[in-house]
Amino acid sequence: QHGRPEWIGSPVASGRVVQLAGPWRTTGGWWSHEQRFAYDYFDVQTSDGCVARLRFDHLARRWQIDGVYD
């Protein structure tokens, strides 16, 4: 909602987002159409206790889990 994750459903993390930090935006590769990128990163904690870094790819319009904190 409003560009922020509210729910994650994956084998790595599943549940409602209960804590959220971000977004941190990064862009680059503007000099080459093939290398362009534009990401928003969020650190989240889900209701199942997982703490993860999510990445939203603005060009592909897709969310991914970028990493999981121990």
Jmol script that loads the backbone (N, CA, C; Angstrom):
load data "model"
ATOM      1  N   GLN A   1       0.839  -1.180   0.000  1.00  0.00           N
ATOM      2  CA  GLN A   1       0.000   0.000   0.000  1.00  0.00           C
ATOM      3  C   GLN A   1       0.882   1.240   0.000  1.00  0.00           C
ATOM      4  N   HIS A   2       0.557   2.201  -0.819  1.00  0.00           N
ATOM      5  CA  HIS A   2       1.321   3.448  -0.943  1.00  0.00           C
ATOM      6  C   HIS A   2       2.792   3.166  -1.214  1.00  0.00           C
ATOM      7  N   GLY A   3       3.082   2.101  -1.970  1.00  0.00           N
ATOM      8  CA  GLY A   3       4.450   1.765  -2.312  1.00  0.00           C
ATOM      9  C   GLY A   3       5.234   1.088  -1.214  1.00  0.00           C
ATOM     10  N   ARG A   4       4.552   0.649  -0.165  1.00  0.00           N
ATOM     11  CA  ARG A   4       5.210  -0.012   0.965  1.00  0.00           C
ATOM     12  C   ARG A   4       4.647  -1.416   1.124  1.00  0.00           C
ATOM     13  N   PRO A   5       5.507  -2.357   1.457  1.00  0.00           N
ATOM     14  CA  PRO A   5       5.034  -3.737   1.618  1.00  0.00           C
ATOM     15  C   PRO A   5       4.185  -3.895   2.885  1.00  0.00           C
ATOM     16  N   GLU A   6       3.124  -4.684   2.776  1.00  0.00           N
ATOM     17  CA  GLU A   6       2.272  -4.980   3.928  1.00  0.00           C
ATOM     18  C   GLU A   6       2.246  -6.465   4.257  1.00  0.00           C
ATOM     19  N   TRP A   7       2.545  -7.308   3.282  1.00  0.00           N
ATOM     20  CA  TRP A   7       2.444  -8.755   3.445  1.00  0.00           C
ATOM     21  C   TRP A   7       3.512  -9.423   2.583  1.00  0.00           C
ATOM     22  N   ILE A   8       4.137 -10.473   3.116  1.00  0.00           N
ATOM     23  CA  ILE A   8       5.107 -11.249   2.354  1.00  0.00           C
ATOM     24  C   ILE A   8       4.642 -12.698   2.346  1.00  0.00           C
ATOM     25  N   GLY A   9       4.688 -13.312   1.201  1.00  0.00           N
ATOM     26  CA  GLY A   9       4.374 -14.732   1.078  1.00  0.00           C
ATOM     27  C   GLY A   9       5.452 -15.417   0.255  1.00  0.00           C
ATOM     28  N   SER A  10       6.375 -16.109   0.928  1.00  0.00           N
ATOM     29  CA  SER A  10       7.444 -16.832   0.244  1.00  0.00           C
ATOM     30  C   SER A  10       7.918 -17.962   1.147  1.00  0.00           C
ATOM     31  N   PRO A  11       8.720 -18.882   0.615  1.00  0.00           N
ATOM     32  CA  PRO A  11       9.289 -19.938   1.469  1.00  0.00           C
ATOM     33  C   PRO A  11      10.253 -19.387   2.526  1.00  0.00           C
ATOM     34  N   VAL A  12      10.802 -18.187   2.300  1.00  0.00           N
ATOM     35  CA  VAL A  12      11.767 -17.594   3.223  1.00  0.00           C
ATOM     36  C   VAL A  12      11.079 -16.846   4.353  1.00  0.00           C
ATOM     37  N   ALA A  13      10.077 -16.070   4.034  1.00  0.00           N
ATOM     38  CA  ALA A  13       9.351 -15.254   5.015  1.00  0.00           C
ATOM     39  C   ALA A  13       7.888 -15.221   4.616  1.00  0.00           C
ATOM     40  N   SER A  14       7.040 -15.288   5.621  1.00  0.00           N
ATOM     41  CA  SER A  14       5.614 -15.268   5.324  1.00  0.00           C
ATOM     42  C   SER A  14       4.872 -14.592   6.459  1.00  0.00           C
ATOM     43  N   GLY A  15       4.048 -13.635   6.108  1.00  0.00           N
ATOM     44  CA  GLY A  15       3.220 -12.989   7.116  1.00  0.00           C
ATOM     45  C   GLY A  15       3.093 -11.502   6.898  1.00  0.00           C
ATOM     46  N   ARG A  16       2.388 -10.899   7.823  1.00  0.00           N
ATOM     47  CA  ARG A  16       2.146  -9.455   7.797  1.00  0.00           C
ATOM     48  C   ARG A  16       3.429  -8.725   8.188  1.00  0.00           C
ATOM     49  N   VAL A  17       3.691  -7.594   7.545  1.00  0.00           N
ATOM     50  CA  VAL A  17       4.834  -6.759   7.909  1.00  0.00           C
ATOM     51  C   VAL A  17       4.463  -6.000   9.179  1.00  0.00           C
ATOM     52  N   VAL A  18       5.236  -6.235  10.263  1.00  0.00           N
ATOM     53  CA  VAL A  18       4.944  -5.602  11.549  1.00  0.00           C
ATOM     54  C   VAL A  18       5.906  -4.452  11.866  1.00  0.00           C
ATOM     55  N   GLN A  19       7.091  -4.441  11.254  1.00  0.00           N
ATOM     56  CA  GLN A  19       8.054  -3.343  11.390  1.00  0.00           C
ATOM     57  C   GLN A  19       8.606  -3.038  10.002  1.00  0.00           C
ATOM     58  N   LEU A  20       8.854  -1.755   9.749  1.00  0.00           N
ATOM     59  CA  LEU A  20       9.300  -1.345   8.426  1.00  0.00           C
ATOM     60  C   LEU A  20      10.262  -0.163   8.549  1.00  0.00           C
ATOM     61  N   ALA A  21      11.358  -0.225   7.808  1.00  0.00           N
ATOM     62  CA  ALA A  21      12.281   0.910   7.688  1.00  0.00           C
ATOM     63  C   ALA A  21      12.565   1.110   6.205  1.00  0.00           C
ATOM     64  N   GLY A  22      12.657   2.335   5.783  1.00  0.00           N
ATOM     65  CA  GLY A  22      12.919   2.643   4.389  1.00  0.00           C
ATOM     66  C   GLY A  22      11.772   3.441   3.809  1.00  0.00           C
ATOM     67  N   PRO A  23      11.822   3.704   2.562  1.00  0.00           N
ATOM     68  CA  PRO A  23      12.689   3.132   1.536  1.00  0.00           C
ATOM     69  C   PRO A  23      14.016   3.871   1.411  1.00  0.00           C
ATOM     70  N   TRP A  24      15.001   3.107   0.923  1.00  0.00           N
ATOM     71  CA  TRP A  24      16.270   3.653   0.495  1.00  0.00           C
ATOM     72  C   TRP A  24      16.315   3.441  -1.007  1.00  0.00           C
ATOM     73  N   ARG A  25      16.427   4.501  -1.749  1.00  0.00           N
ATOM     74  CA  ARG A  25      16.358   4.426  -3.216  1.00  0.00           C
ATOM     75  C   ARG A  25      17.754   4.483  -3.818  1.00  0.00           C
ATOM     76  N   THR A  26      17.954   3.652  -4.824  1.00  0.00           N
ATOM     77  CA  THR A  26      19.196   3.681  -5.583  1.00  0.00           C
ATOM     78  C   THR A  26      18.876   3.539  -7.064  1.00  0.00           C
ATOM     79  N   THR A  27      19.568   4.310  -7.871  1.00  0.00           N
ATOM     80  CA  THR A  27      19.380   4.260  -9.323  1.00  0.00           C
ATOM     81  C   THR A  27      20.745   4.320  -9.981  1.00  0.00           C
ATOM     82  N   GLY A  28      20.803   3.886 -11.208  1.00  0.00           N
ATOM     83  CA  GLY A  28      22.065   3.969 -11.931  1.00  0.00           C
ATOM     84  C   GLY A  28      21.950   3.363 -13.311  1.00  0.00           C
ATOM     85  N   GLY A  29      23.074   3.320 -13.975  1.00  0.00           N
ATOM     86  CA  GLY A  29      23.121   2.783 -15.319  1.00  0.00           C
ATOM     87  C   GLY A  29      22.357   3.615 -16.328  1.00  0.00           C
ATOM     88  N   TRP A  30      22.099   4.859 -16.013  1.00  0.00           N
ATOM     89  CA  TRP A  30      21.268   5.718 -16.863  1.00  0.00           C
ATOM     90  C   TRP A  30      21.876   5.915 -18.253  1.00  0.00           C
ATOM     91  N   TRP A  31      23.183   5.668 -18.395  1.00  0.00           N
ATOM     92  CA  TRP A  31      23.859   5.864 -19.672  1.00  0.00           C
ATOM     93  C   TRP A  31      23.605   4.728 -20.656  1.00  0.00           C
ATOM     94  N   SER A  32      22.999   3.625 -20.177  1.00  0.00           N
ATOM     95  CA  SER A  32      22.769   2.468 -21.035  1.00  0.00           C
ATOM     96  C   SER A  32      21.404   1.867 -20.732  1.00  0.00           C
ATOM     97  N   HIS A  33      20.568   1.748 -21.728  1.00  0.00           N
ATOM     98  CA  HIS A  33      19.227   1.205 -21.515  1.00  0.00           C
ATOM     99  C   HIS A  33      19.278  -0.198 -20.901  1.00  0.00           C
ATOM    100  N   GLU A  34      20.240  -1.017 -21.302  1.00  0.00           N
ATOM    101  CA  GLU A  34      20.340  -2.392 -20.805  1.00  0.00           C
ATOM    102  C   GLU A  34      20.833  -2.467 -19.364  1.00  0.00           C
ATOM    103  N   GLN A  35      21.530  -1.439 -18.892  1.00  0.00           N
ATOM    104  CA  GLN A  35      22.114  -1.474 -17.552  1.00  0.00           C
ATOM    105  C   GLN A  35      21.374  -0.596 -16.542  1.00  0.00           C
ATOM    106  N   ARG A  36      20.311   0.044 -16.962  1.00  0.00           N
ATOM    107  CA  ARG A  36      19.562   0.918 -16.046  1.00  0.00           C
ATOM    108  C   ARG A  36      18.979   0.121 -14.890  1.00  0.00           C
ATOM    109  N   PHE A  37      18.921   0.746 -13.713  1.00  0.00           N
ATOM    110  CA  PHE A  37      18.216   0.155 -12.583  1.00  0.00           C
ATOM    111  C   PHE A  37      17.664   1.262 -11.692  1.00  0.00           C
ATOM    112  N   ALA A  38      16.595   0.922 -10.999  1.00  0.00           N
ATOM    113  CA  ALA A  38      15.957   1.834 -10.044  1.00  0.00           C
ATOM    114  C   ALA A  38      15.279   0.967  -8.993  1.00  0.00           C
ATOM    115  N   TYR A  39      15.868   0.945  -7.781  1.00  0.00           N
ATOM    116  CA  TYR A  39      15.377   0.084  -6.714  1.00  0.00           C
ATOM    117  C   TYR A  39      15.006   0.897  -5.484  1.00  0.00           C
ATOM    118  N   ASP A  40      13.990   0.436  -4.774  1.00  0.00           N
ATOM    119  CA  ASP A  40      13.702   0.879  -3.412  1.00  0.00           C
ATOM    120  C   ASP A  40      13.960  -0.308  -2.507  1.00  0.00           C
ATOM    121  N   TYR A  41      14.714  -0.085  -1.422  1.00  0.00           N
ATOM    122  CA  TYR A  41      14.995  -1.134  -0.439  1.00  0.00           C
ATOM    123  C   TYR A  41      14.250  -0.843   0.851  1.00  0.00           C
ATOM    124  N   PHE A  42      13.739  -1.890   1.479  1.00  0.00           N
ATOM    125  CA  PHE A  42      13.057  -1.797   2.764  1.00  0.00           C
ATOM    126  C   PHE A  42      13.592  -2.894   3.673  1.00  0.00           C
ATOM    127  N   ASP A  43      13.797  -2.580   4.945  1.00  0.00           N
ATOM    128  CA  ASP A  43      14.054  -3.599   5.948  1.00  0.00           C
ATOM    129  C   ASP A  43      12.732  -3.846   6.658  1.00  0.00           C
ATOM    130  N   VAL A  44      12.343  -5.109   6.756  1.00  0.00           N
ATOM    131  CA  VAL A  44      11.045  -5.448   7.338  1.00  0.00           C
ATOM    132  C   VAL A  44      11.189  -6.588   8.339  1.00  0.00           C
ATOM    133  N   GLN A  45      10.275  -6.613   9.284  1.00  0.00           N
ATOM    134  CA  GLN A  45      10.090  -7.777  10.144  1.00  0.00           C
ATOM    135  C   GLN A  45       8.668  -8.258   9.921  1.00  0.00           C
ATOM    136  N   THR A  46       8.517  -9.560   9.700  1.00  0.00           N
ATOM    137  CA  THR A  46       7.199 -10.125   9.456  1.00  0.00           C
ATOM    138  C   THR A  46       6.647 -10.760  10.726  1.00  0.00           C
ATOM    139  N   SER A  47       5.371 -11.049  10.708  1.00  0.00           N
ATOM    140  CA  SER A  47       4.707 -11.628  11.877  1.00  0.00           C
ATOM    141  C   SER A  47       5.242 -13.013  12.223  1.00  0.00           C
ATOM    142  N   ASP A  48       5.945 -13.679  11.306  1.00  0.00           N
ATOM    143  CA  ASP A  48       6.553 -14.980  11.628  1.00  0.00           C
ATOM    144  C   ASP A  48       7.947 -14.813  12.231  1.00  0.00           C
ATOM    145  N   GLY A  49       8.396 -13.551  12.461  1.00  0.00           N
ATOM    146  CA  GLY A  49       9.667 -13.288  13.122  1.00  0.00           C
ATOM    147  C   GLY A  49      10.843 -13.084  12.190  1.00  0.00           C
ATOM    148  N   CYS A  50      10.668 -13.235  10.900  1.00  0.00           N
ATOM    149  CA  CYS A  50      11.752 -13.059   9.936  1.00  0.00           C
ATOM    150  C   CYS A  50      12.058 -11.571   9.771  1.00  0.00           C
ATOM    151  N   VAL A  51      13.355 -11.245   9.691  1.00  0.00           N
ATOM    152  CA  VAL A  51      13.794  -9.880   9.396  1.00  0.00           C
ATOM    153  C   VAL A  51      14.538  -9.942   8.062  1.00  0.00           C
ATOM    154  N   ALA A  52      14.069  -9.180   7.088  1.00  0.00           N
ATOM    155  CA  ALA A  52      14.593  -9.300   5.730  1.00  0.00           C
ATOM    156  C   ALA A  52      14.732  -7.938   5.080  1.00  0.00           C
ATOM    157  N   ARG A  53      15.541  -7.902   4.052  1.00  0.00           N
ATOM    158  CA  ARG A  53      15.652  -6.728   3.187  1.00  0.00           C
ATOM    159  C   ARG A  53      14.893  -7.037   1.912  1.00  0.00           C
ATOM    160  N   LEU A  54      13.929  -6.182   1.575  1.00  0.00           N
ATOM    161  CA  LEU A  54      13.146  -6.323   0.349  1.00  0.00           C
ATOM    162  C   LEU A  54      13.625  -5.304  -0.667  1.00  0.00           C
ATOM    163  N   ARG A  55      13.471  -5.664  -1.926  1.00  0.00           N
ATOM    164  CA  ARG A  55      13.836  -4.763  -3.015  1.00  0.00           C
ATOM    165  C   ARG A  55      12.664  -4.669  -3.978  1.00  0.00           C
ATOM    166  N   PHE A  56      12.267  -3.432  -4.277  1.00  0.00           N
ATOM    167  CA  PHE A  56      11.259  -3.204  -5.307  1.00  0.00           C
ATOM    168  C   PHE A  56      11.966  -2.658  -6.535  1.00  0.00           C
ATOM    169  N   ASP A  57      11.843  -3.375  -7.639  1.00  0.00           N
ATOM    170  CA  ASP A  57      12.448  -2.987  -8.910  1.00  0.00           C
ATOM    171  C   ASP A  57      11.431  -2.143  -9.671  1.00  0.00           C
ATOM    172  N   HIS A  58      11.701  -0.852  -9.788  1.00  0.00           N
ATOM    173  CA  HIS A  58      10.755   0.051 -10.453  1.00  0.00           C
ATOM    174  C   HIS A  58      10.621  -0.231 -11.948  1.00  0.00           C
ATOM    175  N   LEU A  59      11.675  -0.724 -12.577  1.00  0.00           N
ATOM    176  CA  LEU A  59      11.604  -0.979 -14.016  1.00  0.00           C
ATOM    177  C   LEU A  59      10.810  -2.251 -14.313  1.00  0.00           C
ATOM    178  N   ALA A  60      11.019  -3.302 -13.529  1.00  0.00           N
ATOM    179  CA  ALA A  60      10.298  -4.571 -13.732  1.00  0.00           C
ATOM    180  C   ALA A  60       8.974  -4.602 -12.980  1.00  0.00           C
ATOM    181  N   ARG A  61       8.755  -3.623 -12.065  1.00  0.00           N
ATOM    182  CA  ARG A  61       7.535  -3.570 -11.234  1.00  0.00           C
ATOM    183  C   ARG A  61       7.385  -4.871 -10.442  1.00  0.00           C
ATOM    184  N   ARG A  62       8.487  -5.277  -9.760  1.00  0.00           N
ATOM    185  CA  ARG A  62       8.499  -6.563  -9.069  1.00  0.00           C
ATOM    186  C   ARG A  62       9.205  -6.431  -7.710  1.00  0.00           C
ATOM    187  N   TRP A  63       8.657  -7.140  -6.700  1.00  0.00           N
ATOM    188  CA  TRP A  63       9.255  -7.236  -5.374  1.00  0.00           C
ATOM    189  C   TRP A  63      10.113  -8.483  -5.293  1.00  0.00           C
ATOM    190  N   GLN A  64      11.226  -8.398  -4.540  1.00  0.00           N
ATOM    191  CA  GLN A  64      12.075  -9.558  -4.271  1.00  0.00           C
ATOM    192  C   GLN A  64      12.621  -9.465  -2.847  1.00  0.00           C
ATOM    193  N   ILE A  65      12.921 -10.625  -2.255  1.00  0.00           N
ATOM    194  CA  ILE A  65      13.654 -10.645  -1.004  1.00  0.00           C
ATOM    195  C   ILE A  65      15.128 -10.581  -1.392  1.00  0.00           C
ATOM    196  N   ASP A  66      15.801  -9.539  -0.941  1.00  0.00           N
ATOM    197  CA  ASP A  66      17.185  -9.313  -1.310  1.00  0.00           C
ATOM    198  C   ASP A  66      18.138  -9.979  -0.311  1.00  0.00           C
ATOM    199  N   GLY A  67      17.685 -10.176   0.921  1.00  0.00           N
ATOM    200  CA  GLY A  67      18.519 -10.809   1.940  1.00  0.00           C
ATOM    201  C   GLY A  67      17.733 -11.023   3.213  1.00  0.00           C
ATOM    202  N   VAL A  68      18.257 -11.896   4.065  1.00  0.00           N
ATOM    203  CA  VAL A  68      17.623 -12.201   5.355  1.00  0.00           C
ATOM    204  C   VAL A  68      18.662 -11.977   6.442  1.00  0.00           C
ATOM    205  N   TYR A  69      18.258 -11.292   7.507  1.00  0.00           N
ATOM    206  CA  TYR A  69      19.145 -11.046   8.643  1.00  0.00           C
ATOM    207  C   TYR A  69      19.080 -12.219   9.612  1.00  0.00           C
ATOM    208  N   ASP A  70      20.232 -12.554  10.220  1.00  0.00           N
ATOM    209  CA  ASP A  70      20.278 -13.627  11.227  1.00  0.00           C
ATOM    210  C   ASP A  70      19.859 -13.092  12.565  1.00  0.00           C
TER     211      ASP A  70
END
end "model"
wireframe off; spacefill off
backbone 0.3
color backbone group
